[in-house]
Amino acid sequence: MFRRAFWFTAGAAAGVWATTKVNRQLKKLTPESLAAQAADKAVEAGHRLKDFALDVKAGMTQREDELNDALGLHQDPDRPDNVTALPGPRRLRAIEHTKTTYRPNLSYDRNEDH
């Protein structure tokens, strides 16, 4: 008799355990639960992407500083947004070169084609 009671109790416990497991899995597969999981993954991916973008920006700034030091460029505090400026003589030569470049004054009137 104890043997039958033992197996009956073991079977009932196994049934309750299996039913609980199945119900948990079914709740995970409801549309609301799937939408919540997708939203959580999207937010997590957004945070990772933001961290990556910040790392890239920091690396770009560091590399830009290295290149500016190597090229002898300096930061001009009078310029907005820390725009880098060429040293004096180079900058003047570059400006003078653009003044002497020949550029014919050609006007194009679209109405002439019709």
Jmol script that loads the backbone (N, CA, C; Angstrom):
load data "model"
ATOM      1  N   MET A   1       0.806  -1.187   0.000  1.00  0.00           N
ATOM      2  CA  MET A   1       0.000   0.000   0.000  1.00  0.00           C
ATOM      3  C   MET A   1       0.860   1.266   0.000  1.00  0.00           C
ATOM      4  N   PHE A   2       1.946   1.238   0.788  1.00  0.00           N
ATOM      5  CA  PHE A   2       2.833   2.403   0.798  1.00  0.00           C
ATOM      6  C   PHE A   2       3.493   2.586  -0.560  1.00  0.00           C
ATOM      7  N   ARG A   3       3.709   1.481  -1.199  1.00  0.00           N
ATOM      8  CA  ARG A   3       4.347   1.546  -2.499  1.00  0.00           C
ATOM      9  C   ARG A   3       3.453   2.254  -3.507  1.00  0.00           C
ATOM     10  N   ARG A   4       2.192   1.962  -3.513  1.00  0.00           N
ATOM     11  CA  ARG A   4       1.241   2.626  -4.414  1.00  0.00           C
ATOM     12  C   ARG A   4       1.119   4.102  -4.051  1.00  0.00           C
ATOM     13  N   ALA A   5       1.064   4.428  -2.803  1.00  0.00           N
ATOM     14  CA  ALA A   5       0.960   5.822  -2.373  1.00  0.00           C
ATOM     15  C   ALA A   5       2.207   6.595  -2.785  1.00  0.00           C
ATOM     16  N   PHE A   6       3.377   5.973  -2.679  1.00  0.00           N
ATOM     17  CA  PHE A   6       4.624   6.621  -3.088  1.00  0.00           C
ATOM     18  C   PHE A   6       4.583   6.951  -4.571  1.00  0.00           C
ATOM     19  N   TRP A   7       4.216   5.986  -5.408  1.00  0.00           N
ATOM     20  CA  TRP A   7       4.212   6.216  -6.846  1.00  0.00           C
ATOM     21  C   TRP A   7       3.113   7.201  -7.255  1.00  0.00           C
ATOM     22  N   PHE A   8       1.983   7.169  -6.546  1.00  0.00           N
ATOM     23  CA  PHE A   8       0.927   8.129  -6.826  1.00  0.00           C
ATOM     24  C   PHE A   8       1.419   9.547  -6.524  1.00  0.00           C
ATOM     25  N   THR A   9       2.076   9.737  -5.381  1.00  0.00           N
ATOM     26  CA  THR A   9       2.600  11.040  -4.990  1.00  0.00           C
ATOM     27  C   THR A   9       3.706  11.488  -5.950  1.00  0.00           C
ATOM     28  N   ALA A  10       4.581  10.589  -6.332  1.00  0.00           N
ATOM     29  CA  ALA A  10       5.655  10.925  -7.275  1.00  0.00           C
ATOM     30  C   ALA A  10       5.075  11.330  -8.626  1.00  0.00           C
ATOM     31  N   GLY A  11       4.068  10.639  -9.082  1.00  0.00           N
ATOM     32  CA  GLY A  11       3.428  10.982 -10.356  1.00  0.00           C
ATOM     33  C   GLY A  11       2.734  12.335 -10.306  1.00  0.00           C
ATOM     34  N   ALA A  12       2.042  12.600  -9.186  1.00  0.00           N
ATOM     35  CA  ALA A  12       1.365  13.883  -9.032  1.00  0.00           C
ATOM     36  C   ALA A  12       2.382  15.025  -9.002  1.00  0.00           C
ATOM     37  N   ALA A  13       3.483  14.823  -8.284  1.00  0.00           N
ATOM     38  CA  ALA A  13       4.517  15.857  -8.221  1.00  0.00           C
ATOM     39  C   ALA A  13       5.138  16.095  -9.593  1.00  0.00           C
ATOM     40  N   ALA A  14       5.386  15.036 -10.331  1.00  0.00           N
ATOM     41  CA  ALA A  14       5.950  15.177 -11.680  1.00  0.00           C
ATOM     42  C   ALA A  14       4.967  15.909 -12.595  1.00  0.00           C
ATOM     43  N   GLY A  15       3.684  15.622 -12.453  1.00  0.00           N
ATOM     44  CA  GLY A  15       2.665  16.298 -13.265  1.00  0.00           C
ATOM     45  C   GLY A  15       2.601  17.789 -12.954  1.00  0.00           C
ATOM     46  N   VAL A  16       2.639  18.121 -11.661  1.00  0.00           N
ATOM     47  CA  VAL A  16       2.615  19.532 -11.266  1.00  0.00           C
ATOM     48  C   VAL A  16       3.860  20.247 -11.787  1.00  0.00           C
ATOM     49  N   TRP A  17       5.016  19.606 -11.641  1.00  0.00           N
ATOM     50  CA  TRP A  17       6.263  20.207 -12.127  1.00  0.00           C
ATOM     51  C   TRP A  17       6.212  20.432 -13.643  1.00  0.00           C
ATOM     52  N   ALA A  18       5.756  19.422 -14.408  1.00  0.00           N
ATOM     53  CA  ALA A  18       5.691  19.542 -15.867  1.00  0.00           C
ATOM     54  C   ALA A  18       4.684  20.607 -16.281  1.00  0.00           C
ATOM     55  N   THR A  19       3.549  20.670 -15.608  1.00  0.00           N
ATOM     56  CA  THR A  19       2.535  21.671 -15.929  1.00  0.00           C
ATOM     57  C   THR A  19       3.073  23.081 -15.688  1.00  0.00           C
ATOM     58  N   THR A  20       3.790  23.253 -14.581  1.00  0.00           N
ATOM     59  CA  THR A  20       4.372  24.550 -14.277  1.00  0.00           C
ATOM     60  C   THR A  20       5.385  24.956 -15.341  1.00  0.00           C
ATOM     61  N   LYS A  21       6.247  24.037 -15.739  1.00  0.00           N
ATOM     62  CA  LYS A  21       7.254  24.321 -16.773  1.00  0.00           C
ATOM     63  C   LYS A  21       6.595  24.709 -18.098  1.00  0.00           C
ATOM     64  N   VAL A  22       5.574  23.954 -18.491  1.00  0.00           N
ATOM     65  CA  VAL A  22       4.895  24.225 -19.760  1.00  0.00           C
ATOM     66  C   VAL A  22       4.210  25.581 -19.713  1.00  0.00           C
ATOM     67  N   ASN A  23       3.551  25.905 -18.615  1.00  0.00           N
ATOM     68  CA  ASN A  23       2.882  27.202 -18.503  1.00  0.00           C
ATOM     69  C   ASN A  23       3.874  28.355 -18.551  1.00  0.00           C
ATOM     70  N   ARG A  24       5.041  28.205 -17.947  1.00  0.00           N
ATOM     71  CA  ARG A  24       6.064  29.254 -18.012  1.00  0.00           C
ATOM     72  C   ARG A  24       6.530  29.471 -19.448  1.00  0.00           C
ATOM     73  N   GLN A  25       6.757  28.385 -20.157  1.00  0.00           N
ATOM     74  CA  GLN A  25       7.200  28.503 -21.548  1.00  0.00           C
ATOM     75  C   GLN A  25       6.109  29.128 -22.420  1.00  0.00           C
ATOM     76  N   LEU A  26       4.855  28.774 -22.171  1.00  0.00           N
ATOM     77  CA  LEU A  26       3.764  29.361 -22.945  1.00  0.00           C
ATOM     78  C   LEU A  26       3.639  30.853 -22.681  1.00  0.00           C
ATOM     79  N   LYS A  27       3.863  31.288 -21.439  1.00  0.00           N
ATOM     80  CA  LYS A  27       3.814  32.715 -21.130  1.00  0.00           C
ATOM     81  C   LYS A  27       4.938  33.468 -21.834  1.00  0.00           C
ATOM     82  N   LYS A  28       6.090  32.811 -22.008  1.00  0.00           N
ATOM     83  CA  LYS A  28       7.201  33.451 -22.710  1.00  0.00           C
ATOM     84  C   LYS A  28       6.899  33.635 -24.196  1.00  0.00           C
ATOM     85  N   LEU A  29       5.997  32.839 -24.734  1.00  0.00           N
ATOM     86  CA  LEU A  29       5.700  32.871 -26.165  1.00  0.00           C
ATOM     87  C   LEU A  29       4.474  33.713 -26.502  1.00  0.00           C
ATOM     88  N   THR A  30       3.882  34.397 -25.547  1.00  0.00           N
ATOM     89  CA  THR A  30       2.751  35.267 -25.853  1.00  0.00           C
ATOM     90  C   THR A  30       3.263  36.491 -26.597  1.00  0.00           C
ATOM     91  N   PRO A  31       2.410  37.096 -27.418  1.00  0.00           N
ATOM     92  CA  PRO A  31       2.853  38.277 -28.182  1.00  0.00           C
ATOM     93  C   PRO A  31       3.364  39.411 -27.292  1.00  0.00           C
ATOM     94  N   GLU A  32       2.710  39.635 -26.156  1.00  0.00           N
ATOM     95  CA  GLU A  32       3.150  40.707 -25.263  1.00  0.00           C
ATOM     96  C   GLU A  32       4.551  40.435 -24.729  1.00  0.00           C
ATOM     97  N   SER A  33       4.786  39.188 -24.348  1.00  0.00           N
ATOM     98  CA  SER A  33       6.090  38.820 -23.809  1.00  0.00           C
ATOM     99  C   SER A  33       7.171  38.909 -24.878  1.00  0.00           C
ATOM    100  N   LEU A  34       6.844  38.463 -26.088  1.00  0.00           N
ATOM    101  CA  LEU A  34       7.819  38.553 -27.179  1.00  0.00           C
ATOM    102  C   LEU A  34       8.126  40.013 -27.516  1.00  0.00           C
ATOM    103  N   ALA A  35       7.102  40.866 -27.491  1.00  0.00           N
ATOM    104  CA  ALA A  35       7.322  42.286 -27.763  1.00  0.00           C
ATOM    105  C   ALA A  35       8.198  42.911 -26.681  1.00  0.00           C
ATOM    106  N   ALA A  36       7.957  42.546 -25.431  1.00  0.00           N
ATOM    107  CA  ALA A  36       8.773  43.080 -24.337  1.00  0.00           C
ATOM    108  C   ALA A  36      10.219  42.612 -24.455  1.00  0.00           C
ATOM    109  N   GLN A  37      10.415  41.348 -24.825  1.00  0.00           N
ATOM    110  CA  GLN A  37      11.772  40.837 -24.997  1.00  0.00           C
ATOM    111  C   GLN A  37      12.476  41.556 -26.141  1.00  0.00           C
ATOM    112  N   ALA A  38      11.761  41.785 -27.243  1.00  0.00           N
ATOM    113  CA  ALA A  38      12.354  42.485 -28.382  1.00  0.00           C
ATOM    114  C   ALA A  38      12.711  43.922 -28.006  1.00  0.00           C
ATOM    115  N   ALA A  39      11.840  44.571 -27.245  1.00  0.00           N
ATOM    116  CA  ALA A  39      12.122  45.941 -26.820  1.00  0.00           C
ATOM    117  C   ALA A  39      13.346  45.986 -25.911  1.00  0.00           C
ATOM    118  N   ASP A  40      13.454  45.027 -25.014  1.00  0.00           N
ATOM    119  CA  ASP A  40      14.622  44.977 -24.130  1.00  0.00           C
ATOM    120  C   ASP A  40      15.904  44.775 -24.925  1.00  0.00           C
ATOM    121  N   LYS A  41      15.847  43.894 -25.916  1.00  0.00           N
ATOM    122  CA  LYS A  41      17.035  43.652 -26.748  1.00  0.00           C
ATOM    123  C   LYS A  41      17.394  44.900 -27.556  1.00  0.00           C
ATOM    124  N   ALA A  42      16.372  45.602 -28.044  1.00  0.00           N
ATOM    125  CA  ALA A  42      16.628  46.818 -28.820  1.00  0.00           C
ATOM    126  C   ALA A  42      17.266  47.899 -27.947  1.00  0.00           C
ATOM    127  N   VAL A  43      16.773  48.051 -26.730  1.00  0.00           N
ATOM    128  CA  VAL A  43      17.358  49.038 -25.825  1.00  0.00           C
ATOM    129  C   VAL A  43      18.801  48.670 -25.492  1.00  0.00           C
ATOM    130  N   GLU A  44      19.035  47.389 -25.257  1.00  0.00           N
ATOM    131  CA  GLU A  44      20.391  46.923 -24.958  1.00  0.00           C
ATOM    132  C   GLU A  44      21.321  47.174 -26.147  1.00  0.00           C
ATOM    133  N   ALA A  45      20.834  46.891 -27.354  1.00  0.00           N
ATOM    134  CA  ALA A  45      21.647  47.138 -28.549  1.00  0.00           C
ATOM    135  C   ALA A  45      21.912  48.630 -28.725  1.00  0.00           C
ATOM    136  N   GLY A  46      20.918  49.461 -28.405  1.00  0.00           N
ATOM    137  CA  GLY A  46      21.106  50.908 -28.492  1.00  0.00           C
ATOM    138  C   GLY A  46      22.185  51.398 -27.541  1.00  0.00           C
ATOM    139  N   HIS A  47      22.188  50.850 -26.325  1.00  0.00           N
ATOM    140  CA  HIS A  47      23.223  51.239 -25.362  1.00  0.00           C
ATOM    141  C   HIS A  47      24.606  50.800 -25.834  1.00  0.00           C
ATOM    142  N   ARG A  48      24.684  49.606 -26.393  1.00  0.00           N
ATOM    143  CA  ARG A  48      25.977  49.137 -26.909  1.00  0.00           C
ATOM    144  C   ARG A  48      26.447  50.003 -28.071  1.00  0.00           C
ATOM    145  N   LEU A  49      25.517  50.370 -28.952  1.00  0.00           N
ATOM    146  CA  LEU A  49      25.866  51.207 -30.097  1.00  0.00           C
ATOM    147  C   LEU A  49      26.322  52.589 -29.639  1.00  0.00           C
ATOM    148  N   LYS A  50      25.657  53.135 -28.623  1.00  0.00           N
ATOM    149  CA  LYS A  50      26.052  54.441 -28.085  1.00  0.00           C
ATOM    150  C   LYS A  50      27.451  54.364 -27.483  1.00  0.00           C
ATOM    151  N   ASP A  51      27.726  53.301 -26.729  1.00  0.00           N
ATOM    152  CA  ASP A  51      29.057  53.135 -26.142  1.00  0.00           C
ATOM    153  C   ASP A  51      30.118  53.020 -27.232  1.00  0.00           C
ATOM    154  N   PHE A  52      29.782  52.273 -28.295  1.00  0.00           N
ATOM    155  CA  PHE A  52      30.724  52.129 -29.413  1.00  0.00           C
ATOM    156  C   PHE A  52      30.986  53.477 -30.075  1.00  0.00           C
ATOM    157  N   ALA A  53      29.922  54.261 -30.297  1.00  0.00           N
ATOM    158  CA  ALA A  53      30.082  55.567 -30.932  1.00  0.00           C
ATOM    159  C   ALA A  53      30.933  56.495 -30.064  1.00  0.00           C
ATOM    160  N   LEU A  54      30.739  56.445 -28.751  1.00  0.00           N
ATOM    161  CA  LEU A  54      31.555  57.278 -27.863  1.00  0.00           C
ATOM    162  C   LEU A  54      33.018  56.845 -27.889  1.00  0.00           C
ATOM    163  N   ASP A  55      33.261  55.532 -27.956  1.00  0.00           N
ATOM    164  CA  ASP A  55      34.635  55.047 -28.049  1.00  0.00           C
ATOM    165  C   ASP A  55      35.287  55.499 -29.360  1.00  0.00           C
ATOM    166  N   VAL A  56      34.529  55.420 -30.457  1.00  0.00           N
ATOM    167  CA  VAL A  56      35.062  55.849 -31.751  1.00  0.00           C
ATOM    168  C   VAL A  56      35.368  57.339 -31.732  1.00  0.00           C
ATOM    169  N   LYS A  57      34.466  58.121 -31.147  1.00  0.00           N
ATOM    170  CA  LYS A  57      34.681  59.565 -31.083  1.00  0.00           C
ATOM    171  C   LYS A  57      35.919  59.897 -30.259  1.00  0.00           C
ATOM    172  N   ALA A  58      36.101  59.208 -29.139  1.00  0.00           N
ATOM    173  CA  ALA A  58      37.286  59.441 -28.310  1.00  0.00           C
ATOM    174  C   ALA A  58      38.556  59.063 -29.070  1.00  0.00           C
ATOM    175  N   GLY A  59      38.506  57.946 -29.795  1.00  0.00           N
ATOM    176  CA  GLY A  59      39.656  57.535 -30.590  1.00  0.00           C
ATOM    177  C   GLY A  59      39.963  58.523 -31.703  1.00  0.00           C
ATOM    178  N   MET A  60      38.911  59.053 -32.334  1.00  0.00           N
ATOM    179  CA  MET A  60      39.119  60.039 -33.392  1.00  0.00           C
ATOM    180  C   MET A  60      39.762  61.301 -32.837  1.00  0.00           C
ATOM    181  N   THR A  61      39.289  61.742 -31.683  1.00  0.00           N
ATOM    182  CA  THR A  61      39.860  62.942 -31.068  1.00  0.00           C
ATOM    183  C   THR A  61      41.324  62.727 -30.715  1.00  0.00           C
ATOM    184  N   GLN A  62      41.629  61.561 -30.173  1.00  0.00           N
ATOM    185  CA  GLN A  62      43.012  61.259 -29.809  1.00  0.00           C
ATOM    186  C   GLN A  62      43.897  61.224 -31.049  1.00  0.00           C
ATOM    187  N   ARG A  63      43.419  60.570 -32.100  1.00  0.00           N
ATOM    188  CA  ARG A  63      44.213  60.477 -33.326  1.00  0.00           C
ATOM    189  C   ARG A  63      44.362  61.849 -33.983  1.00  0.00           C
ATOM    190  N   GLU A  64      43.323  62.667 -33.940  1.00  0.00           N
ATOM    191  CA  GLU A  64      43.409  64.001 -34.509  1.00  0.00           C
ATOM    192  C   GLU A  64      44.452  64.834 -33.773  1.00  0.00           C
ATOM    193  N   ASP A  65      44.490  64.710 -32.456  1.00  0.00           N
ATOM    194  CA  ASP A  65      45.499  65.429 -31.681  1.00  0.00           C
ATOM    195  C   ASP A  65      46.905  64.957 -32.049  1.00  0.00           C
ATOM    196  N   GLU A  66      47.068  63.636 -32.224  1.00  0.00           N
ATOM    197  CA  GLU A  66      48.375  63.103 -32.623  1.00  0.00           C
ATOM    198  C   GLU A  66      48.791  63.651 -33.986  1.00  0.00           C
ATOM    199  N   LEU A  67      47.858  63.669 -34.936  1.00  0.00           N
ATOM    200  CA  LEU A  67      48.176  64.175 -36.275  1.00  0.00           C
ATOM    201  C   LEU A  67      48.468  65.673 -36.250  1.00  0.00           C
ATOM    202  N   ASN A  68      47.706  66.421 -35.465  1.00  0.00           N
ATOM    203  CA  ASN A  68      47.967  67.862 -35.358  1.00  0.00           C
ATOM    204  C   ASN A  68      49.346  68.127 -34.783  1.00  0.00           C
ATOM    205  N   ASP A  69      49.746  67.337 -33.779  1.00  0.00           N
ATOM    206  CA  ASP A  69      51.083  67.493 -33.218  1.00  0.00           C
ATOM    207  C   ASP A  69      52.149  67.129 -34.246  1.00  0.00           C
ATOM    208  N   ALA A  70      51.909  66.056 -35.001  1.00  0.00           N
ATOM    209  CA  ALA A  70      52.895  65.619 -35.986  1.00  0.00           C
ATOM    210  C   ALA A  70      53.031  66.621 -37.127  1.00  0.00           C
ATOM    211  N   LEU A  71      51.942  67.273 -37.511  1.00  0.00           N
ATOM    212  CA  LEU A  71      51.974  68.217 -38.624  1.00  0.00           C
ATOM    213  C   LEU A  71      52.299  69.640 -38.184  1.00  0.00           C
ATOM    214  N   GLY A  72      52.384  69.855 -36.895  1.00  0.00           N
ATOM    215  CA  GLY A  72      52.698  71.185 -36.395  1.00  0.00           C
ATOM    216  C   GLY A  72      51.514  72.124 -36.415  1.00  0.00           C
ATOM    217  N   LEU A  73      50.331  71.597 -36.488  1.00  0.00           N
ATOM    218  CA  LEU A  73      49.130  72.432 -36.449  1.00  0.00           C
ATOM    219  C   LEU A  73      48.809  72.744 -35.004  1.00  0.00           C
ATOM    220  N   HIS A  74      48.248  73.886 -34.779  1.00  0.00           N
ATOM    221  CA  HIS A  74      47.922  74.271 -33.412  1.00  0.00           C
ATOM    222  C   HIS A  74      46.467  74.692 -33.332  1.00  0.00           C
ATOM    223  N   GLN A  75      45.936  74.662 -32.158  1.00  0.00           N
ATOM    224  CA  GLN A  75      44.570  75.089 -31.929  1.00  0.00           C
ATOM    225  C   GLN A  75      44.576  76.602 -31.748  1.00  0.00           C
ATOM    226  N   ASP A  76      43.742  77.303 -32.498  1.00  0.00           N
ATOM    227  CA  ASP A  76      43.625  78.749 -32.382  1.00  0.00           C
ATOM    228  C   ASP A  76      42.447  79.040 -31.454  1.00  0.00           C
ATOM    229  N   PRO A  77      42.697  79.604 -30.271  1.00  0.00           N
ATOM    230  CA  PRO A  77      41.595  79.822 -29.324  1.00  0.00           C
ATOM    231  C   PRO A  77      40.587  80.850 -29.793  1.00  0.00           C
ATOM    232  N   ASP A  78      40.943  81.691 -30.771  1.00  0.00           N
ATOM    233  CA  ASP A  78      40.014  82.711 -31.260  1.00  0.00           C
ATOM    234  C   ASP A  78      38.984  82.146 -32.227  1.00  0.00           C
ATOM    235  N   ARG A  79      39.252  80.961 -32.757  1.00  0.00           N
ATOM    236  CA  ARG A  79      38.330  80.374 -33.719  1.00  0.00           C
ATOM    237  C   ARG A  79      37.266  79.572 -32.997  1.00  0.00           C
ATOM    238  N   PRO A  80      36.036  79.601 -33.483  1.00  0.00           N
ATOM    239  CA  PRO A  80      34.958  78.850 -32.818  1.00  0.00           C
ATOM    240  C   PRO A  80      35.119  77.356 -33.005  1.00  0.00           C
ATOM    241  N   ASP A  81      34.599  76.599 -32.063  1.00  0.00           N
ATOM    242  CA  ASP A  81      34.560  75.128 -32.121  1.00  0.00           C
ATOM    243  C   ASP A  81      35.941  74.506 -32.244  1.00  0.00           C
ATOM    244  N   ASN A  82      36.980  75.185 -31.785  1.00  0.00           N
ATOM    245  CA  ASN A  82      38.339  74.660 -31.814  1.00  0.00           C
ATOM    246  C   ASN A  82      38.749  74.182 -33.202  1.00  0.00           C
ATOM    247  N   VAL A  83      38.450  74.978 -34.219  1.00  0.00           N
ATOM    248  CA  VAL A  83      38.838  74.643 -35.581  1.00  0.00           C
ATOM    249  C   VAL A  83      40.343  74.798 -35.684  1.00  0.00           C
ATOM    250  N   THR A  84      41.013  73.823 -36.276  1.00  0.00           N
ATOM    251  CA  THR A  84      42.468  73.913 -36.384  1.00  0.00           C
ATOM    252  C   THR A  84      42.836  74.890 -37.493  1.00  0.00           C
ATOM    253  N   ALA A  85      43.914  75.611 -37.298  1.00  0.00           N
ATOM    254  CA  ALA A  85      44.379  76.593 -38.278  1.00  0.00           C
ATOM    255  C   ALA A  85      45.798  76.257 -38.689  1.00  0.00           C
ATOM    256  N   LEU A  86      46.111  76.544 -39.941  1.00  0.00           N
ATOM    257  CA  LEU A  86      47.467  76.342 -40.429  1.00  0.00           C
ATOM    258  C   LEU A  86      48.370  77.432 -39.862  1.00  0.00           C
ATOM    259  N   PRO A  87      49.657  77.173 -39.770  1.00  0.00           N
ATOM    260  CA  PRO A  87      50.575  78.234 -39.347  1.00  0.00           C
ATOM    261  C   PRO A  87      50.518  79.406 -40.323  1.00  0.00           C
ATOM    262  N   GLY A  88      50.895  80.576 -39.861  1.00  0.00           N
ATOM    263  CA  GLY A  88      50.778  81.814 -40.624  1.00  0.00           C
ATOM    264  C   GLY A  88      51.239  81.777 -42.065  1.00  0.00           C
ATOM    265  N   PRO A  89      52.532  81.539 -42.351  1.00  0.00           N
ATOM    266  CA  PRO A  89      53.007  81.624 -43.743  1.00  0.00           C
ATOM    267  C   PRO A  89      52.314  80.636 -44.668  1.00  0.00           C
ATOM    268  N   ARG A  90      52.083  79.432 -44.232  1.00  0.00           N
ATOM    269  CA  ARG A  90      51.414  78.459 -45.090  1.00  0.00           C
ATOM    270  C   ARG A  90      50.013  78.931 -45.454  1.00  0.00           C
ATOM    271  N   ARG A  91      49.329  79.466 -44.463  1.00  0.00           N
ATOM    272  CA  ARG A  91      47.956  79.888 -44.681  1.00  0.00           C
ATOM    273  C   ARG A  91      47.908  81.028 -45.689  1.00  0.00           C
ATOM    274  N   LEU A  92      48.836  81.976 -45.596  1.00  0.00           N
ATOM    275  CA  LEU A  92      48.855  83.082 -46.534  1.00  0.00           C
ATOM    276  C   LEU A  92      49.157  82.600 -47.946  1.00  0.00           C
ATOM    277  N   ARG A  93      50.081  81.666 -48.067  1.00  0.00           N
ATOM    278  CA  ARG A  93      50.385  81.134 -49.396  1.00  0.00           C
ATOM    279  C   ARG A  93      49.166  80.438 -49.982  1.00  0.00           C
ATOM    280  N   ALA A  94      48.431  79.716 -49.167  1.00  0.00           N
ATOM    281  CA  ALA A  94      47.252  79.020 -49.668  1.00  0.00           C
ATOM    282  C   ALA A  94      46.192  80.018 -50.121  1.00  0.00           C
ATOM    283  N   ILE A  95      46.038  81.123 -49.404  1.00  0.00           N
ATOM    284  CA  ILE A  95      45.054  82.128 -49.789  1.00  0.00           C
ATOM    285  C   ILE A  95      45.491  82.832 -51.067  1.00  0.00           C
ATOM    286  N   GLU A  96      46.776  83.168 -51.177  1.00  0.00           N
ATOM    287  CA  GLU A  96      47.282  83.841 -52.369  1.00  0.00           C
ATOM    288  C   GLU A  96      47.131  82.949 -53.595  1.00  0.00           C
ATOM    289  N   HIS A  97      47.316  81.659 -53.434  1.00  0.00           N
ATOM    290  CA  HIS A  97      47.208  80.736 -54.557  1.00  0.00           C
ATOM    291  C   HIS A  97      45.792  80.732 -55.122  1.00  0.00           C
ATOM    292  N   THR A  98      44.808  80.794 -54.271  1.00  0.00           N
ATOM    293  CA  THR A  98      43.435  80.776 -54.772  1.00  0.00           C
ATOM    294  C   THR A  98      43.091  82.072 -55.489  1.00  0.00           C
ATOM    295  N   LYS A  99      43.748  83.173 -55.146  1.00  0.00           N
ATOM    296  CA  LYS A  99      43.483  84.444 -55.820  1.00  0.00           C
ATOM    297  C   LYS A  99      44.057  84.455 -57.232  1.00  0.00           C
ATOM    298  N   THR A 100      45.162  83.750 -57.458  1.00  0.00           N
ATOM    299  CA  THR A 100      45.816  83.784 -58.763  1.00  0.00           C
ATOM    300  C   THR A 100      45.309  82.696 -59.700  1.00  0.00           C
ATOM    301  N   THR A 101      44.489  81.818 -59.225  1.00  0.00           N
ATOM    302  CA  THR A 101      43.982  80.750 -60.074  1.00  0.00           C
ATOM    303  C   THR A 101      43.012  81.327 -61.098  1.00  0.00           C
ATOM    304  N   TYR A 102      43.207  80.947 -62.358  1.00  0.00           N
ATOM    305  CA  TYR A 102      42.350  81.444 -63.428  1.00  0.00           C
ATOM    306  C   TYR A 102      41.041  80.678 -63.427  1.00  0.00           C
ATOM    307  N   ARG A 103      39.983  81.434 -63.321  1.00  0.00           N
ATOM    308  CA  ARG A 103      38.650  80.833 -63.390  1.00  0.00           C
ATOM    309  C   ARG A 103      37.807  81.689 -64.326  1.00  0.00           C
ATOM    310  N   PRO A 104      37.537  81.175 -65.490  1.00  0.00           N
ATOM    311  CA  PRO A 104      36.745  81.978 -66.435  1.00  0.00           C
ATOM    312  C   PRO A 104      35.326  82.168 -65.895  1.00  0.00           C
ATOM    313  N   ASN A 105      34.759  83.317 -66.191  1.00  0.00           N
ATOM    314  CA  ASN A 105      33.422  83.627 -65.730  1.00  0.00           C
ATOM    315  C   ASN A 105      32.439  83.139 -66.779  1.00  0.00           C
ATOM    316  N   LEU A 106      31.982  81.920 -66.622  1.00  0.00           N
ATOM    317  CA  LEU A 106      31.035  81.345 -67.551  1.00  0.00           C
ATOM    318  C   LEU A 106      29.661  81.322 -66.901  1.00  0.00           C
ATOM    319  N   SER A 107      28.708  81.876 -67.602  1.00  0.00           N
ATOM    320  CA  SER A 107      27.346  81.807 -67.089  1.00  0.00           C
ATOM    321  C   SER A 107      26.556  80.863 -67.961  1.00  0.00           C
ATOM    322  N   TYR A 108      25.701  80.134 -67.367  1.00  0.00           N
ATOM    323  CA  TYR A 108      24.915  79.162 -68.101  1.00  0.00           C
ATOM    324  C   TYR A 108      23.455  79.493 -67.872  1.00  0.00           C
ATOM    325  N   ASP A 109      22.773  79.762 -68.943  1.00  0.00           N
ATOM    326  CA  ASP A 109      21.363  80.085 -68.847  1.00  0.00           C
ATOM    327  C   ASP A 109      20.574  78.896 -69.376  1.00  0.00           C
ATOM    328  N   ARG A 110      19.786  78.304 -68.538  1.00  0.00           N
ATOM    329  CA  ARG A 110      19.015  77.122 -68.948  1.00  0.00           C
ATOM    330  C   ARG A 110      17.956  77.468 -69.995  1.00  0.00           C
ATOM    331  N   ASN A 111      17.529  78.688 -70.016  1.00  0.00           N
ATOM    332  CA  ASN A 111      16.488  79.068 -70.950  1.00  0.00           C
ATOM    333  C   ASN A 111      16.992  79.138 -72.398  1.00  0.00           C
ATOM    334  N   GLU A 112      18.309  79.216 -72.578  1.00  0.00           N
ATOM    335  CA  GLU A 112      18.865  79.258 -73.927  1.00  0.00           C
ATOM    336  C   GLU A 112      18.687  77.949 -74.659  1.00  0.00           C
ATOM    337  N   ASP A 113      18.531  76.851 -73.938  1.00  0.00           N
ATOM    338  CA  ASP A 113      18.418  75.544 -74.580  1.00  0.00           C
ATOM    339  C   ASP A 113      17.034  75.333 -75.182  1.00  0.00           C
ATOM    340  N   HIS A 114      16.054  76.111 -74.810  1.00  0.00           N
ATOM    341  CA  HIS A 114      14.679  75.848 -75.254  1.00  0.00           C
ATOM    342  C   HIS A 114      14.299  76.681 -76.422  1.00  0.00           C
TER     343      HIS A 114
END
end "model"
wireframe off; spacefill off
backbone 0.3
color backbone group
